Amino acid sequence: MIDARTLEKRTAQWIEVLSDRRGEGVIVAEPAAGIAGFIWIGPPTTENALKTPGYDAYIHALYVVAATQGQGVGHELLRLGAAKLLGDGCRSLSVHVLSANPARRLYELLGAHFIAEETHDAGGDSWAPCVYGWHDIRPLISPAI
């Protein structure tokens, strides 16, 4: 499924995201060496809102370049994202992460609670995302470790 995402499709998606005015936001970590990661946050999609009722914001994507993982980039992106969301009036946050992704430990370390594990099948591909959430995002805003 990921391989089916063409450059044209992804470019169109990011043009839409970056020009969106519905409260979504993208924050990029860019130290001197280049982009280290980004977070895309905002209101949950209808599908995600149905799966995680009671959460008013969603992490659509959080990515940290492998060479900078373990250096606090993800934590800082979450901190800045939570601050933006709080400023927008949001109080809670959810995210889906593949169950096999070792990065899900970041969410656990930062106080997210496990909500559920799902199974998805499409076109012969199968994957199992876990859902995590924070009922209160204010603790995420404390300074990075």
Residue, then its C-alpha position, 0 to 999 in steps of 0.5 A: m500500500i505504501d509503495a502504491r503512493t506515487l510522488e504525484k499523489r503525495t505532492a497533491q496531498w501535501i499541497e492540500v494539507l499545507s494550504d488547509r485552513r481547518g485547524e490542521g498544522v505541520i511543524v518541521a524540525e530543521p536543525a542546521a543539518g537539514i530536516a530531522g522530522f515533522i508532525w502533522i496534527g489537527p482535527p481527526t478525520t470522520e473515520n478516526a473520530l468514530k474510532t476514538p470518540g472523545y478525542d478532539a485532535y489527531i496526529h495524522a503523521l509523525y516522522v523522525v529521520a532515522a539518523t536523529q531518532g533517540q535525540g529528542v526530536g519526536h518529543e519536541l515535535l509532540r510538545l510543539g504540536a500539543a502547544k499549538l493544539l491547546g492554543d486552538g482549543c483542543r484538550s485531547l489527542s489520539v494517534h494510530v501507530l503500527s504495532a510493529n513500529p518500535a517508535r510507539r514506545l515514544y508515545e508510551l513514555l510520554g504518557a499516552h494510554f493504549i486504546a485498542e489494536e486494529t487489523h486492516d486488510a486491503g488488496g492482499d496487504s494486512w497491517a495492525p495499527c495500535v491506537y494511543g491517546w492522551h485525555d489531557i495534552r497539557p503534560l506534553i507541553s512541558p519542556a523537552i527532556 
